[in-house]
Each structure stands twice: as structure tokens, then as C-alpha cells.
Amino acid sequence: MTRHLSLDGKTVARGAALTVLLAAAALAHADPAGMRTYRTLAMTAGGERIAAVEAVEGEARMGPRIVVRDTATGRIASTWQKADCAPCRLESLAWSPDQKTLAAVVADPRAGTAAVVLVRDGRVTPLATIRGVAGTVRWSPDGRQVAFLATVGAKKLTGAVEAGARQVGEIGLAQDEDEQRIAIVPAAGGDYRLVSPADTFVYEYDWTPDGKGFVVTSAQGNGDNNWWIATLGHVDAASGRLRVIAAPHMQMNMPHVSPDGRTVAFIGGLMSDFGSVGGDVYTVPLEGGEPVDVTPDYKGTFNGITWRGKELLASVLGGSDAGIAAIDPAARSARMLWQAPVGLSAGRDGRVVFSADGRVAASVTEDFEHAPRIVAGRLPELVPITRDNDGFLPQVAARSIGWTNDGFDVQGWLLGPRSVEAGRTYPMIVQVHGGPAAAASPRYVAAGDNGNPLVRDLVKEGYFVFMPNPRGSYGQGAAFTRANRRDFGGGDWRDILAGVDAVIARAPIDGNRLGLMGHSYGGFMTMWGVTHNQRFKAAVAGAGIANWISYYGQNGIDQWMVPYFGATMYDDPAVYRAASPIASIKAARTPTFIYVGERDVECPPAQSFEFWHGLKAMGVPTTLLVYDGEGHAFRRPENQRDLRAREVAWFNKYLE
């Protein structure tokens, strides 16, 4: 007899014959060619149409493609493709207020340019081109102007996860800093003009309803580093004057102005990376004041918001489920409209897109066993409107695992083979997510390079993979996310170990064949784990942090550390030293493969060198690989494939 672990965690007996059929079906769908991806959704105000950037894996790449679909049926209404530029990327989409024209940003990495274009009835009109980087296109309320974020003469791609500029010559000159500014161009055509101040990096923005200005999150100086001290402000469209609305001691994302123009809503909380959004929802008067938490003590994490009348609609992660909630700011209450154990995505502006009246919603959903699809409908009913990926069968079995530790409710995901042999136990890899303010959430494990290919490869080799969401993660509320402040490697590590025990009690895991891995914060936790526990027999530490003391002066984003450690390293070195794996290097015994990007701004290679050197000095089997030209996020497919092969080989060598 074999066992099949289903998504809902139930274990169902299956016969050997069915096992053979499942294996044959999986092989029949092993070729990933034809799997469709959907990114950057945009919905018309009336909710009748959805635009998305779509691609088909295995298809000859001609250039980025916009597909417009009927919201009710998924039927394709029109398609536009920039066929003359295979490496080009579509960075943003937005419908005009009259619902007839799409604005988009097309980036051409070969030319080093970014263009704002208008697409209508399959025809494209160039609107503005800059030499540099652009994104986040938004129409003015009257439809006469288009705004976008522009970094003219950019020295690197926007964001600290991207490969950093070469550090040569005199360092730290003000003129060397990239400046991301709001630009405006007439929709009828003409020259664009930069609006926001030249010395200020704008992270996010939204038009005010009167079309006379913008609400922004921004900071002066280095854009990679200073998001953690960004303020909420208002930029006058005519003069460019910036007025600070609020400067709370928290990270802020997705500012939006209420339809009456009086109130700004944003997501605020403790966040470790720009773009990794999570927290409570706050409001503050546009004229300025003290922000108010309108979702206090909510046992979940909000990661997208938009105004609809006097209410807010929000996407939320609550434990294993993603959902859509309606928030009443006056009553400071939230009610769930829809939820499911899936991953949600729609683009950089949030996880869900809505019609102007908030009644129609759409998103891209997927889980570990089911490939991406667009779902849409009138809330609270969302139904699939694309069927392109229905033929792709599950490659793994997945279940949500919950446990308690130190009074906290903790959740994680266990992935494994579709069938297991009775009486056999399996090795397990514990994969710790980055952040720490993030979460492991459902993402399809495909047969190809899209969607969790490392997990796919590990499961094919006979491993279970456990993805815990310890304290510091999203999904259990703001207090849970804050619970690892000044305690890196403490309660979060105990949560992970307790989760391993919970998994072993419920699944056929060999507790003597455990591996540990992670990237970024997960890389730090791996370094911490192998210097504080002998339970793991092999480890892979990616872009980790070995020594918080030296790291403080090496990385390009030191501002993120103060909210977590409570002080700078210069003011309280003891708390940084106490969390440093290198201080316990003599306890290390676990063979550890270490890797890092050569131009990593967030976790510089020096940290990986330091840990590698320490392991070598202790006689611990180790190797270090530095990937040429890569940043914190690896972008080159050939490097991604090479890394996966090395990771699997490392675990196979020491966990056989």
C-alpha cells in the first residue's frame, strides 16, 4: 500500500496500481512547454476587461506580450506584442479612465532605455522614452496625463536585490546616487517633465483625486538604503514642492488617497525589504497628522489595499490562506470576503485588482499542486477564467502544518513525493525563507524552470521539503512579525526546531537525515543553525550573514537593521555580536555549501567569505561559490540552473 498526501493534509490510502497510473500521468506531463504565466494584471474601471503580461514557457520568445481578456469568460479580446525586442520587459500596466487605452512601460536592457507607450485596439503609440529605468505608470484622474517613476541615467536596476554598481573610484559622492522621480507626460503627446524634487528618491506614489498632486513615500539620499527612513508626503504637481504628511517609525507601502481627497491609507509595520509588503492598515489626514491603525490586533498580514468609497479593500495573508478583506476605517474593523489556501499575485501594486466600485475582483492564483490561472468574478465569488494550464498535473504533494511554540501559533508547508512507500522514511530539507518579514506561501511546483524548480528537483531525488514560517514572518499578525526583534537566532530558531519535531511526528521523515538551507535571512539562519545545533547533516547557506558587526559596515542597506536591533551597531554592538554565527564557529560540524552574488548589495560576499574561512579553519567540509555579476537576486538562467544542480548534489553527497 502507498500513501498520498493531499493539499488539505488528509492521508488517503491508494493501491499500487493507482501509484503506477499517477507516475505515468506525471511523466506524460513532465514537459513544461506550454505552461502559461500571467503577470501585472490591470482591470478596467467597469470591471469588464483584464489586461495581463502573458508568456508561454517553451515558446520562441519574440518580445513581451499584453493580452486583454473578457473578465466574465476569459475570452481573449486583443493581443499586443513588442515583436522586435526579445529581451525587453513590460514593467507596468494601467487602463485609462475611459477604459479604452492601456499605458505600459517597456524596458529595453540592450539599449539601456525605458519607454512609456499607449496601446489601443492593438496599435501602439510611443509616449516618452528615457535613458535609464522607469516603472509604475498611472493615469491622471481626468485621463489627460500619464505619470511614471523615472530614474534618468540609472547606474543599476531599481531595488537593493539587483546587482550593485561597481564600487571603484571615490565612493559616496552625492552625484553618484540614482534619483527615482515622478515624471508626467501629456497623454496626447509631448515632452515629459520631472516633477518631484531632484534630491529625493520616490518609492511609491498615487495621484490625488483632484489631479493636482501626488501622495508619495520618499527619502533623500541612496534609494536602496533609505526606504527604512522614508516619510509619507505630498508632491504638488505644478511646483514639485514636497510636504511631509507623516514620519512614523515604521515602514510604509502602497499609499492611496480616499475618493474625497481627505485621507491617506497605507500598509505600515516592520518590514525587512522594500517590495516585501506586510503589516496593518493605517490612515492619516492628507493635511498631516498621526497615523491611526485601523486594523489593530488583526491576526493576519495585509499586503495590498485600495479605496472603494468609504471602505478599503485589501489582500491579506492569514496563516495558510490568502484572502480579500473589506476594511471599515471608521469602525476599525475588517471582514473577510474571500479566502483560499493559495498564493495570490497581480503585480507591484498589490495581489488583487478591483473594478472602480469594488464589486469585481481578479488575481492570479496558484498552489503547490496547481499551476497559475486567472480567477475573477463578483465578490465573494472568484472563478477561473483561464484554462491554459489545466493539463499540468501536480508534481508534489503538499500540506499545511501548524504547531505551537512559546505561546505562538506557527505555520509552515510540507512538500513531498506524490506517493510514499509504506514503512519507509525519507530525508528532509528545511528551507528557511528570506526576510525575515516574508512568508513561504503556495507557488506551483512545475516540471520546468518556472515555479519552485529547486523544490521539484529535491522531491524528485526523494526528499521532503519543509518551509516554516517562524516568528518574524507574515501571516499571524503584526505582533508575530515583530516577535524576533533583538532576538535573531532565538525564538525564530526555536520555532523552526519545534516545527521539525511536528513534521517528524506526522510524516515519514528520517530525523537522522535532515538538511538545512536558505537565502538571505534564510542564509543567516542556516549559518546560525549549523553553529548552534548538530541535528542537520548537510547545509546550503545562500547570501548569508556571518558577522553582524562587520556586516553593518559592508552592506548597502544598513538602515534596515535599526528597526530590528533597536540601535545602530555603533551604539549597541553587544546585541549585534550576540546574533553573529561567527562567534560560535567552533561548534560547527555540518558540511556547508556557501554561495553568493559577486555584486550583492544586501548581503555582500565578504560575509560568505568570512563564514567559509571559519568553517575551513574548523576542518568542516565546505565550499564557496561566488557568481559573477549577480546581485542578491540571481537573474541569469544559466546561474540559476547551475546553483540548483550544486545544491542537490551537496545534499545527495551528505544525506545518502
PEHUSUL-V110561 format. One line per field, one symbol per residue. ss: DSSP state (A for helix, B for strand, O for the rest). psi: psi as a letter, one per 40 degrees, with the letter a starting at -180 (. if undefined). A space follows every 10 residues. Layout:
ss = ???
psi = ???
This chain:
ss = OBBBBOOOOO BBBBOAAAAA AAAAAAAAOO OOOOOBBBBB BBBOOOOOBB BBBBBBOOOO OOOOBBBBBB OOOOOBBBBB BOOOOOOOBB BBBBBOOOOO OBBBBBBBOO OOBBBBBBBB OOBBBBBBBB BBBBBBBBBO OOOOBBBBBB BBOOOOOOOO OOOOOOOOOO OOOAAAOOOO BBBBBBOOOO OOBBOOOOOB BBBBBBBOOO OOBBBBBBBB OOOOOAAAAO BBBBBBOOOO OBBBBBOOOO BBBBBBBOOO OOBBBBBBBO OOOOOOOOBB BBBBBOOOOO OBBOOOOOOO BBBBBBBBOO BBBBBBBBOO BBBBBBBBOO OOBBBBBBBB OOBBBOBOOB OOBBOOOOOB BBBBBBOOOO OOBBBBBBOO OOBBOOOOOO OOOOOOBBBB BBBBBOOBBB BBBBBBOOOB BOOOOBBBBB BBOOOOOOOO OOOOOOOOOO OOAAAAAAAA OOOBBBBBBO OOOOOOOAAA AAAAOOOOOO AAAAAAAAAA AAAAAAOOBB BBBBBBBBBO AAAAAAAAAA OOOOOOOBBB BBOOOOOAAA AAAAOOOOAA AAAAAOOOOO OOAAAAAAOO AAAAAAAOOO BBBBBBBOOO OOOOAAAAAA AAAAAAAOOO OBBBBBBOOO OOOOOOAAAA AAAAAAAAAA AAAAOO
psi = iiihhideei hhhiiddddd ddddddddfd hehehhihig ihiideedih iihiihheih hdiihhhhih ddeehhdihh hgeegdeiih diihiideed hhiihhhgdd efihhhihhh feihhhdihi hbiiaghhii deeeihiihh ghfheiihie eihiihgiah iehdeehihh ihihhhdeia iiihdiideh hhdiiiiide eeaihihiii ahdddedefi ihihhhddde hhhhdigigi iiifhihide edhhiihiah iehhdghhai hiiiideiah ihhefhehfi hhehiiigbe iihiiihhbe iiihihhhdd efiiihdiii giiiidaeei eiiiideedh iiihiiadeh iiihiiihie hhiheieded ehiheihiih hiiihfeihi iahhiaidii hheiiiihhh hhiabegaih ihhhhieaeh gfdddddddd eeiihhgigi ieiieeiddd deeehffhec dddddddddd ddddeeighh eeghihiiib ddddddddde eeiedheiih hhfahdhddd ddediefedd ddddeeiidd dgddddddeh ddefdeeheh hhhhiihdfh ddgidddddd dddddddefh hiihhhhhei adhhdhdddd dddddddddd dddee.
